[in-house]
Amino acid sequence: MRTHPLLSEAARGGIRMGLERVEALLNFMGHPHLSVPTVHVGGTNGKGSVASMIAACQQVADRQVGLFTSPHLQHVNERLSISGQDIPDVALERLLEQIHARAEFWAAEHAPELGEGPPLTYFELIAVAGFSYFAQMKVDLSIIEVGLGGRLDATNVVQPKVSVITSVALDHMDRLGPDLASIAGEKAGIFKPGVPVVVGRLPQDAMRVVRLTAHERGCPLFVLGQDFDHSSSEDGLSVHWSHEDQERRVDGIHLGLAGAHQRDNAAIALRALDLLPAELRVPAGAMREGLAKVKHPGRMEWLSDRVLVDGAHNAAGAQALASFLADLPRTGKRTLLLGASADKDIRSIASALASQFDLILTTRCAHERAADAGDVAQQLVDLSVPVMPAGDIEDALQMAMDAEGLIVVAGSLFLVGAARDLLA
């Protein structure tokens, strides 16, 4: 499903932070968000990968697992999947209409408090759809990825069994705050009293806030590099930790997702899995098989033998992509097709990637937030690599394909989705 009139209508509400509307509607609908055990996954980068890893391991263990992610690459159905299958068009359409009818009835009773505009924003509507779908299908476990920040994100109505923060880096500073400590505070807002928390390798300022929040809310805290870790050998990745005074270790892991940063994500996913209630834990064999089979489209994904796409849309994500490219043999010309939303720090993204390329073509996809290719090129004129505006993604891809060498599309998940439409 490309779009739906109800989603288009909801999009008029823009981005609206806060839980009151969503929580009130969900309570009116019978608390579907509380009817399924949940893992809540936040973070600047890596949260989609970790969520997908947890879901893949649970699926191998023969459980029905719901996965809610955002944004989508090509179809909105991607945001709601069960055991690897996106919600069918008919089911999604029926679900949206049911929710809209309930929301309209509910909104009529609360019109003075709601103000003008649709009762729910686009993301709120999709989140409610996810909670309702997983409840209706009676999944064994739902993995819910935070949309933006955490504290005021519409997904923060859940009461999870485990909470996760994968990373904290500078992004969405207009909404989350000007520095790492502020952003960490927003992300730690998903911590629920007494619920265990797994976190990745965070900068010191961010870790200080996360530790304080976990302490205040009585959350057992498990930190990558301190309470659990991983190592590599010829036999694959090993992840090790302690559990109930016993050492746990999973050896011989071969990851289905590319990039050295995925080792951290795998360790985070396994530690979170082992903190679930006993009836939801998975054996080591399922962990190994799940991590080998996991897929996360649009993240360091090869669309052909010469086209790589990656949704890196901030400096930290671009640095991870640059590290991956640095490990590849440089046998010919490399061209970067770069585009981003107008509110992103495009210069930081380009600076992190520039050394890996011989040419940067700035481009855009047909998305309302996409920056103009010419405007992006103007911001990058003094980079050490030539920069050329190339118009829309169709034209930029054709220009790059006519030349030789590696082509990388990055800077925006929307742009990656458009490239997948054209090439996948």
KERO-101476 format. One line per 5 residues: number of its first residue (from 0); their letters; for each residue x, y, z of N, C-alpha, C. Coordinates in steps of 0.2 Angstrom, whole numbers. Layout:
// residues N
NUM = a = X Y Z X Y Z X Y Z | ...
This chain:
// residues 424
0 = mrthp = 4 -6 0 0 0 0 4 6 0 | 4 10 -5 8 16 -6 6 21 -1 | -1 23 0 -4 27 4 -11 26 5 | -14 29 9 -22 28 11 -24 35 12 | -31 37 10 -33 43 12 -33 45 19
5 = llsea = -34 40 23 -34 42 31 -27 44 33 | -22 41 30 -15 42 32 -13 49 29 | -16 51 23 -14 57 20 -18 63 24 | -24 61 27 -27 66 31 -24 67 38 | -21 61 41 -18 62 47 -11 66 46
10 = arggi = -8 65 40 -2 69 39 -2 76 40 | -8 79 39 -9 86 40 -8 88 47 | -8 84 51 -6 86 58 1 87 60 | 5 85 55 13 86 56 15 81 61 | 21 84 65 24 80 70 21 83 77
15 = rmgle = 18 79 81 16 82 87 18 77 93 | 22 80 97 25 76 102 20 76 108 | 20 70 112 16 70 118 12 63 118 | 10 61 123 7 54 124 0 55 126 | -3 60 128 -10 61 131 -15 58 126
20 = rveal = -15 61 119 -20 59 115 -20 51 113 | -14 49 112 -13 42 110 -15 37 116 | -13 39 122 -14 35 128 -22 35 129 | -25 41 128 -32 41 130 -36 37 125 | -34 37 118 -38 34 113 -37 26 114
25 = lnfmg = -31 24 116 -29 17 117 -33 14 123 | -33 18 128 -37 16 134 -45 15 132 | -47 20 128 -54 20 125 -55 14 121 | -50 11 118 -51 5 113 -49 -1 117 | -48 -1 124 -47 -7 127 -40 -9 129
30 = hphls = -36 -4 128 -28 -5 130 -25 -11 126 | -25 -10 119 -22 -15 115 -14 -15 116 | -12 -9 118 -4 -8 119 -2 -12 125 | -6 -14 129 -4 -17 135 -6 -25 135 | -8 -27 130 -11 -34 130 -5 -39 127
35 = vptvh = 0 -37 125 6 -41 122 12 -39 126 | 16 -44 128 23 -43 130 27 -39 125 | 31 -34 127 34 -30 123 42 -28 125 | 46 -28 119 53 -25 120 52 -18 117 | 55 -13 120 54 -6 118 61 -4 116
40 = vggtn = 63 -2 110 70 -1 107 70 7 105 | 75 10 108 76 17 106 83 18 105 | 85 24 102 92 26 101 93 30 95 | 98 34 94 99 38 88 100 33 82 | 105 29 82 106 24 77 106 17 79
45 = gkgsv = 105 12 75 105 5 77 98 2 80 | 93 7 81 88 4 85 84 -1 80 | 83 1 73 80 -3 69 83 -10 68 | 90 -10 68 94 -16 67 93 -21 73 | 93 -18 79 93 -22 85 85 -24 86
50 = asmia = 80 -20 84 74 -23 84 73 -29 79 | 76 -28 73 75 -34 68 79 -40 71 | 85 -39 74 88 -45 77 84 -48 82 | 81 -45 87 77 -48 92 72 -52 89 | 68 -49 84 63 -52 81 65 -58 77
55 = acqqv = 70 -58 74 73 -64 70 74 -69 74 | 77 -68 80 79 -74 85 73 -77 87 | 68 -72 89 61 -75 92 58 -79 86 | 58 -77 80 55 -80 75 58 -87 74 | 64 -88 74 68 -94 74 65 -99 79
60 = adrqv = 64 -96 85 62 -100 91 54 -102 90 | 51 -101 84 44 -103 83 39 -99 87 | 41 -92 88 36 -88 91 33 -83 86 | 27 -81 87 24 -76 83 26 -69 86 | 30 -65 82 33 -59 84 31 -53 80
65 = glfts = 28 -48 83 26 -42 80 32 -37 80 | 33 -34 74 39 -29 74 36 -23 71 | 37 -17 75 34 -11 73 41 -6 72 | 42 -4 66 47 0 64 45 6 60 | 50 11 60 49 17 56 55 20 54
70 = phlqh = 56 24 49 50 25 43 50 19 39 | 46 19 34 46 13 29 50 16 23 | 52 11 19 56 13 13 52 14 7 | 48 9 6 44 9 0 36 8 1 | 34 5 6 27 4 7 26 4 15
75 = vnerl = 20 8 17 19 9 24 18 2 27 | 16 -3 24 15 -10 27 21 -12 30 | 27 -10 28 33 -12 31 33 -11 39 | 30 -6 41 30 -4 48 27 -9 53 | 22 -13 50 19 -18 54 20 -24 51
80 = sisgq = 24 -29 54 25 -35 52 24 -40 57 | 23 -46 55 22 -52 60 26 -58 57 | 31 -60 61 36 -65 59 38 -64 52 | 40 -58 50 43 -57 44 39 -55 38 | 32 -55 39 27 -54 34 24 -47 36
85 = dipdv = 24 -43 31 21 -36 32 14 -37 32 | 10 -32 35 3 -33 35 0 -32 28 | -5 -36 26 -7 -36 19 -11 -30 19 | -12 -27 12 -16 -21 11 -23 -21 14 | -26 -27 13 -33 -27 15 -34 -26 22
90 = alerl = -29 -30 26 -30 -30 33 -28 -23 36 | -23 -19 32 -21 -13 35 -27 -8 33 | -30 -8 28 -35 -4 26 -41 -4 31 | -43 -11 32 -48 -12 37 -46 -9 44 | -40 -10 46 -38 -8 53 -38 0 53
95 = leqih = -35 3 48 -36 10 48 -43 13 48 | -47 10 45 -54 12 45 -57 11 52 | -56 5 55 -58 4 62 -56 9 67 | -49 10 66 -46 15 71 -49 22 70 | -50 24 64 -52 31 62 -59 32 65
100 = araef = -63 26 64 -70 27 67 -70 28 74 | -66 24 78 -66 24 85 -63 31 87 | -58 33 83 -55 40 85 -60 46 84 | -64 45 79 -69 51 77 -74 51 83 | -76 45 85 -81 45 90 -78 47 97
105 = waaeh = -72 45 98 -68 47 104 -67 55 104 | -65 57 98 -63 65 97 -69 69 98 | -75 67 96 -81 71 97 -82 72 104 | -80 68 109 -81 69 116 -76 73 119 | -71 74 115 -65 78 118 -63 84 114
110 = apelg = -67 86 110 -66 91 105 -63 97 108 | -65 100 114 -62 106 117 -54 105 118 | -52 99 121 -45 98 122 -41 97 116 | -44 94 111 -40 92 105 -38 97 101 | -42 103 100 -40 108 96 -42 106 89
115 = egppl = -39 110 84 -41 109 77 -36 103 74 | -38 101 68 -34 96 64 -37 89 66 | -34 84 63 -36 77 63 -35 75 71 | -39 70 73 -38 67 80 -31 65 81 | -28 61 76 -21 58 77 -17 60 71
120 = tyfel = -10 61 72 -5 62 67 -4 56 63 | 0 56 58 2 50 54 5 45 58 | 10 47 62 14 42 66 9 40 72 | 5 44 75 1 41 80 -4 36 77 | -7 37 71 -11 33 68 -8 26 67
125 = iavag = -2 26 64 2 20 63 3 16 69 | 5 20 74 7 17 81 1 13 84 | -5 17 84 -11 14 86 -13 7 82 | -12 8 75 -13 2 71 -8 -4 73 | -2 -2 74 3 -8 76 1 -11 83
130 = fsyfa = -1 -7 88 -3 -10 94 -9 -14 93 | -14 -12 89 -21 -15 88 -19 -22 84 | -15 -21 79 -14 -27 75 -11 -33 79 | -6 -31 82 -2 -36 86 -7 -39 92 | -11 -35 95 -16 -38 99 -21 -42 96
135 = qmkvd = -24 -40 90 -29 -44 87 -26 -51 85 | -20 -51 83 -16 -57 80 -13 -61 86 | -14 -59 92 -12 -62 98 -4 -65 97 | 0 -60 95 7 -62 95 10 -64 102 | 15 -67 102 19 -69 108 23 -64 111
140 = lsiie = 25 -59 106 30 -54 109 30 -49 103 | 30 -42 105 30 -37 100 37 -33 102 | 40 -31 96 46 -27 97 44 -20 94 | 44 -15 98 42 -8 96 48 -4 96 | 49 -1 90 55 4 89 52 11 90
145 = vglgg = 56 15 94 54 22 95 54 26 88 | 49 30 87 50 34 81 54 40 82 | 54 44 87 58 50 88 59 52 95 | 65 52 97 67 53 104 65 47 109 | 60 48 113 57 43 117 52 45 122
150 = rldat = 54 50 126 50 52 132 43 54 129 | 43 58 124 36 60 121 34 57 115 | 37 51 113 36 48 107 29 44 108 | 25 43 103 19 40 104 19 32 106 | 25 29 105 26 22 107 27 22 114
155 = nvvqp = 28 27 118 30 27 125 25 26 129 | 19 23 127 13 21 131 14 14 133 | 19 10 130 19 3 132 22 2 139 | 21 -4 141 24 -6 148 29 -12 146 | 35 -11 144 39 -16 141 42 -21 146
160 = kvsvi = 44 -27 144 48 -32 148 55 -30 149 | 58 -27 143 65 -24 143 65 -18 139 | 69 -13 141 70 -7 137 77 -6 134 | 78 -3 128 84 -3 125 86 4 123 | 92 6 124 95 12 120 101 10 117
165 = tsval = 101 10 110 107 7 106 112 12 106 | 111 19 105 116 24 104 113 31 106 | 117 35 107 115 42 108 120 47 104 | 118 50 99 122 55 95 118 61 93 | 121 66 90 117 72 88 113 71 82
170 = dhmdr = 106 72 83 101 71 78 95 74 81 | 91 77 76 84 80 78 85 85 84 | 90 89 84 92 93 89 86 99 90 | 83 100 85 77 105 86 72 103 90 | 71 96 91 66 93 95 68 90 102
175 = lgpdl = 75 87 101 77 83 107 82 87 111 | 85 93 109 89 97 113 96 98 110 | 100 102 112 106 105 108 112 101 110 | 112 96 114 118 92 116 116 85 118 | 122 81 119 121 74 120 117 72 127
180 = asiag = 118 76 132 115 75 138 107 76 137 | 105 82 134 98 83 133 95 77 129 | 98 75 123 96 70 119 95 63 123 | 100 62 127 100 56 131 94 56 136 | 93 62 139 87 63 143 81 61 140
185 = ekagi = 80 63 134 74 61 130 73 54 129 | 79 51 127 79 44 125 78 40 132 | 81 42 137 80 38 143 73 39 146 | 69 43 143 62 44 145 58 38 144 | 60 33 140 56 27 139 57 22 145
190 = fkpgv = 62 23 150 63 19 155 57 18 160 | 55 12 162 49 12 166 51 9 173 | 48 11 178 50 9 185 51 1 185 | 57 -1 187 59 -8 188 60 -12 182 | 60 -9 176 60 -13 170 68 -13 168
195 = pvvvg = 71 -19 167 78 -19 165 79 -15 159 | 85 -12 158 87 -8 153 94 -10 150 | 95 -11 143 101 -13 140 103 -7 136 | 109 -4 136 112 1 133 118 0 129 | 119 3 124 126 2 120 131 7 123
200 = rlpqd = 136 8 118 142 12 120 140 19 120 | 139 22 125 136 29 125 142 34 127 | 142 40 124 147 45 126 146 47 133 | 151 49 136 151 50 144 145 55 146 | 144 60 143 138 65 145 132 61 144
205 = amrvv = 131 57 139 125 53 138 124 48 144 | 129 44 145 129 39 150 128 41 157 | 130 47 158 129 50 165 121 51 166 | 118 53 161 111 55 161 107 48 162 | 109 43 157 106 37 157 106 33 164
210 = rltah = 112 33 167 113 30 173 109 33 179 | 109 40 179 105 43 184 97 42 183 | 95 42 177 88 40 176 86 33 178 | 91 28 176 89 21 178 89 21 185 | 94 24 189 94 24 196 88 27 199
215 = ergcp = 85 32 197 79 35 199 73 31 199 | 73 27 193 67 23 192 68 16 194 | 73 14 197 75 7 199 75 2 194 | 78 4 188 79 0 183 86 -4 183 | 86 -10 183 93 -14 182 96 -12 175
220 = lfvlg = 102 -10 176 105 -7 170 111 -11 167 | 111 -13 161 116 -17 158 119 -13 152 | 126 -12 153 130 -8 148 135 -12 144 | 134 -11 137 139 -14 133 146 -12 134 | 151 -16 135 158 -15 136 159 -15 144
225 = qdfdh = 154 -15 148 155 -16 155 152 -22 158 | 145 -23 157 141 -28 159 141 -34 154 | 142 -33 148 142 -38 143 146 -35 137 | 149 -40 133 153 -38 127 153 -43 122 | 157 -42 117 158 -47 112 165 -47 109
230 = sssed = 167 -52 106 174 -53 103 174 -57 97 | 179 -56 93 179 -59 86 184 -64 85 | 183 -69 81 189 -74 80 187 -77 73 | 192 -81 71 190 -85 64 184 -89 64 | 182 -91 70 175 -94 70 169 -90 70
235 = glsvh = 170 -83 71 164 -79 71 164 -75 77 | 158 -71 78 157 -67 84 155 -71 90 | 158 -69 96 156 -72 102 153 -66 106 | 147 -67 109 144 -62 114 144 -66 121 | 146 -62 126 147 -65 133 144 -60 138
240 = wshed = 141 -63 143 138 -59 149 137 -64 155 | 135 -61 160 133 -65 166 126 -65 167 | 123 -70 169 116 -71 171 114 -75 177 | 111 -72 182 110 -76 188 116 -79 191 | 122 -75 191 128 -78 194 131 -83 189
245 = qerrv = 129 -84 183 132 -89 179 134 -85 172 | 140 -87 170 143 -84 164 139 -87 158 | 137 -83 153 133 -85 147 138 -83 141 | 138 -87 136 142 -86 130 139 -89 124 | 138 -85 119 136 -88 112 141 -87 107
250 = dgihl = 144 -92 105 150 -92 100 147 -94 93 | 152 -93 88 151 -95 81 145 -91 78 | 144 -84 80 139 -80 77 142 -77 70 | 138 -78 65 139 -75 58 133 -70 56 | 135 -64 56 129 -59 56 127 -58 48
255 = glaga = 120 -58 48 117 -57 41 117 -50 39 | 119 -45 44 119 -38 42 126 -36 42 | 128 -31 37 135 -29 35 137 -23 40 | 143 -23 41 146 -17 45 148 -19 52 | 154 -17 54 157 -18 60 153 -16 66
260 = hqrdn = 149 -11 65 144 -8 70 139 -13 72 | 137 -18 67 132 -23 69 134 -28 74 | 141 -28 76 143 -32 81 140 -30 88 | 141 -23 89 138 -20 95 130 -21 95 | 127 -20 89 120 -21 89 118 -28 91
265 = aaial = 122 -33 88 120 -40 90 121 -42 97 | 126 -39 100 127 -40 108 121 -37 112 | 119 -31 110 114 -28 113 107 -32 112 | 106 -35 106 100 -39 105 100 -45 109 | 106 -49 109 106 -55 113 105 -54 121
270 = raldl = 108 -48 123 107 -47 130 100 -45 132 | 97 -41 128 90 -40 129 86 -46 129 | 87 -51 124 83 -57 123 84 -61 130 | 90 -61 133 91 -65 139 88 -62 145 | 86 -56 145 82 -53 150 75 -53 150
275 = lpael = 72 -56 145 65 -57 145 63 -63 150 | 57 -63 151 54 -69 156 56 -75 153 | 57 -80 157 59 -87 155 55 -90 149 | 49 -89 149 45 -92 143 46 -88 137 | 50 -83 137 51 -79 130 58 -79 129
280 = rvpag = 63 -82 132 70 -83 131 71 -88 125 | 76 -87 121 78 -91 116 84 -95 117 | 85 -101 114 91 -105 115 97 -102 111 | 103 -104 113 109 -101 109 108 -103 101 | 106 -108 100 105 -110 93 101 -106 89
285 = amreg = 95 -104 92 91 -99 89 94 -92 88 | 98 -90 93 101 -84 93 106 -84 87 | 110 -89 86 114 -89 80 111 -89 74 | 106 -93 73 102 -94 67 98 -87 65 | 95 -84 70 92 -78 69 96 -72 67
290 = lakvk = 102 -72 70 107 -66 68 110 -68 61 | 110 -74 59 113 -76 52 107 -74 47 | 101 -75 49 96 -74 44 93 -67 44 | 94 -63 49 91 -56 50 92 -52 43 | 87 -48 42 87 -44 36 84 -37 39
295 = hpgrm = 88 -32 36 85 -25 38 86 -20 32 | 82 -21 27 83 -17 20 84 -10 21 | 89 -8 16 91 -1 16 96 1 20 | 99 -4 24 105 -2 28 111 -7 26 | 115 -3 23 121 -6 20 119 -12 16
300 = ewlsd = 114 -11 11 111 -16 7 114 -16 0 | 116 -21 -3 118 -22 -10 112 -23 -14 | 111 -18 -19 105 -19 -24 108 -22 -30 | 114 -22 -31 118 -26 -37 125 -26 -35 | 129 -29 -39 136 -29 -38 140 -23 -38
305 = rvlvd = 136 -17 -40 140 -11 -39 136 -5 -36 | 130 -7 -34 126 -2 -30 124 -4 -23 | 126 0 -19 125 0 -11 121 5 -9 | 116 4 -5 112 9 -2 112 9 6 | 112 14 9 112 15 16 109 21 19
310 = gahna = 104 20 24 100 25 26 104 30 31 | 110 30 31 114 35 35 112 42 34 | 109 45 40 106 52 39 108 56 45 | 114 54 48 117 59 53 124 57 53 | 128 61 56 136 61 56 138 54 59
315 = agaqa = 135 51 64 137 45 67 135 39 62 | 130 39 59 128 34 54 133 35 48 | 134 41 46 139 42 40 146 39 42 | 148 40 48 155 37 50 155 30 50 | 149 26 52 149 19 51 149 17 44
320 = lasfl = 146 20 40 146 19 33 153 20 30 | 156 25 32 163 26 30 168 21 32 | 167 18 38 171 13 40 170 7 36 | 164 5 35 163 -1 31 166 0 24 | 165 6 21 168 7 14 176 7 14
325 = adlpr = 179 9 20 186 9 20 189 2 20 | 185 -3 22 187 -10 22 186 -13 16 | 182 -10 11 181 -13 4 187 -12 0 | 189 -16 -4 195 -15 -9 193 -9 -14 | 197 -4 -15 196 2 -19 199 0 -26
330 = tgkrt = 195 -3 -30 197 -5 -37 195 0 -42 | 191 4 -41 189 9 -46 186 15 -44 | 183 19 -48 180 25 -46 174 24 -41 | 173 28 -36 167 28 -32 163 34 -32 | 156 34 -33 152 39 -34 147 39 -28
335 = lllga = 146 44 -24 141 45 -19 135 49 -22 | 129 46 -21 123 49 -23 120 52 -16 | 120 58 -15 119 61 -8 113 65 -8 | 108 64 -4 102 68 -3 100 67 4 | 96 72 7 94 72 14 88 77 15
340 = sadkd = 85 76 20 79 80 22 82 87 24 | 78 92 22 81 99 23 83 101 30 | 81 97 35 82 99 42 88 95 45 | 92 91 40 98 88 42 104 92 41 | 109 90 45 116 93 45 119 89 39
345 = irsia = 118 91 33 120 88 27 128 88 27 | 131 94 29 138 95 28 142 90 33 | 139 88 39 142 83 43 142 76 40 | 136 75 37 136 68 33 141 68 28 | 141 73 24 146 73 18 153 73 20
350 = salas = 155 77 25 162 77 28 164 70 30 | 159 66 33 161 60 36 163 55 30 | 159 56 24 160 51 19 165 53 13 | 166 59 13 170 62 7 176 58 6 | 180 56 10 187 53 9 186 46 5
355 = qfdli = 180 43 5 179 37 2 176 37 -5 | 176 43 -8 173 44 -14 177 49 -19 | 176 48 -25 179 52 -30 175 57 -33 | 168 56 -32 163 61 -34 157 61 -30 | 154 66 -28 148 67 -25 143 70 -30
360 = lttrc = 137 66 -31 131 69 -35 126 70 -30 | 124 77 -29 118 78 -24 112 77 -28 | 107 74 -24 101 73 -27 95 73 -22 | 89 72 -25 83 72 -20 78 67 -23 | 74 65 -18 68 60 -20 62 65 -20
365 = ahera = 56 62 -22 50 65 -22 47 65 -15 | 50 68 -10 47 69 -3 47 76 -1 | 42 78 3 41 85 4 46 88 9 | 50 83 12 55 86 17 62 86 13 | 62 83 7 69 83 4 72 89 2
370 = adagd = 78 90 3 82 96 1 83 97 -6 | 83 102 -9 85 103 -16 92 101 -17 | 93 98 -23 100 95 -25 105 101 -26 | 102 106 -29 107 112 -29 109 116 -23 | 104 116 -18 105 119 -12 110 115 -8
375 = vaqql = 109 108 -8 114 104 -5 121 105 -8 | 122 105 -14 128 106 -18 132 112 -15 | 128 117 -15 130 124 -12 134 123 -5 | 131 119 -1 134 118 6 140 114 6 | 142 111 0 147 106 0 153 109 -5
380 = vdlsv = 153 115 -7 157 117 -12 165 116 -11 | 166 117 -4 173 117 -2 176 110 0 | 172 105 -1 174 98 1 180 96 -3 | 184 91 -1 190 89 -4 189 85 -10 | 182 83 -11 180 79 -17 175 83 -21
385 = pvmpa = 176 82 -28 171 86 -33 164 85 -31 | 159 90 -31 152 89 -29 148 92 -35 | 143 89 -37 139 91 -43 132 90 -42 | 127 95 -43 120 93 -42 118 89 -48 | 114 84 -47 112 79 -52 104 79 -52
390 = gdied = 100 83 -49 93 83 -50 90 77 -46 | 84 75 -48 81 70 -45 85 63 -45 | 83 58 -41 86 52 -40 86 48 -47 | 81 48 -51 81 45 -57 87 47 -61 | 88 54 -62 93 57 -66 100 55 -63
395 = alqma = 100 56 -57 107 55 -53 109 47 -54 | 104 43 -53 106 36 -54 108 34 -61 | 105 37 -66 106 36 -73 113 39 -75 | 115 45 -72 121 48 -73 127 43 -70 | 126 41 -64 131 37 -61 131 30 -64
400 = mdaeg = 126 27 -66 126 20 -70 130 21 -76 | 129 26 -80 133 27 -86 140 27 -85 | 143 29 -79 150 28 -78 152 22 -75 | 158 21 -73 160 14 -71 161 15 -63 | 162 9 -60 163 10 -53 158 9 -48
405 = livva = 159 9 -41 154 8 -36 150 14 -35 | 144 13 -34 139 18 -33 136 17 -26 | 136 22 -22 133 22 -15 127 27 -15 | 121 25 -12 116 30 -11 115 31 -3 | 115 37 -1 115 38 6 112 45 8
410 = gslfl = 111 46 15 109 53 17 102 53 19 | 98 48 17 91 48 19 87 41 17 | 83 39 22 80 33 21 75 34 15 | 72 40 15 67 41 9 71 40 2 | 77 43 2 81 42 -4 82 35 -6
415 = vgaar = 84 31 -1 86 24 -1 80 21 -4 | 74 22 -1 68 19 -3 66 20 -11 | 68 27 -13 67 28 -20 71 24 -24 | 78 24 -22 83 20 -26 80 12 -26 | 78 10 -21 76 3 -21 70 2 -26
420 = dlla = 65 7 -26 60 7 -31 62 6 -38 | 68 10 -40 71 10 -46 75 4 -48 | 78 1 -43 83 -4 -45 82 -11 -42 | 78 -11 -36 77 -18 -33 72 -22 -37
